[in-house]
Amino acid sequence: MTRKGYELIAGALALARPDAGPDTDVYVAWLQCVTSLSAALAAENPRFQRGRFLDACLVEQKESTDGQA
């Protein structure tokens, strides 16, 4: 997969980020989707930069390290 592909996916996930607070079911579901996808991409490509991807998805690093990643 190319960097352009990763950027496309991250952009789509950023647009899908719910406005609801982080304690809502819809937000938790979105965050689980993002972290699951980032794990799958990292497994596929050892050079994948998970932190950079999560930043591009508009995930705050604190959110991704609170047991969600």
N, C-alpha and C positions, 0 to 999 in steps of 0.2 A: 504494500500500500504506500502511496506517496504522501508527502507532507500536505499536499493540496487536499487529499482525501480526508486526512485527519482534521484539517481546518474546516472542511465542509461539515463533517460530523459535529465537531465542537460548536460551530456556529448555529447549527440546527438545534442542538441541545440548549445552547444559551437562549435562543429565541423561545424555547419551550419551557424555560424556567418559570415556575409559578410565582405569582405575586404574593401568594399566601405565606404566612409565617413558617419558620422552620419546624414548628411543632405540629403542623397539620399533616393529615394523611397524604394529601396530594403532593406536598413538598417532599415528604419522606420517600414516597414512591419515585419521584423524579430523581432524587439524590441516589437512591438505590440503583436506578437504571444507569445513571452516569457512572457510578463507581463500578458497577458490574461490567459495563462496556469498556471502561478504562482497563480493568483487570484482563479482559479478553484480548484487548489490543496489545497490552504489555506481554502477555503470554505468546502472542504471535510474532512480536518484534522486540528483541532484547534491547534495541536502541530507543524504544518508545519512551518519551519523557512524560510520565504520568502527571507530575506537578504542573507542567506547562499545559497539558491537555485540560486538566481540571480548572486551571486559571482561565483558559479560553472558553470553557463551559459556564463560567461565572460562578464556580463553586469556591466559596471561601475556604482557605486551607484548614481553618479550625473545624469546619463542618465535615470535611473529608477525613479528619483524624479522630473524630468522636465515635469511633467504632463502626463507621459506615464504609470505610474503604477496605 
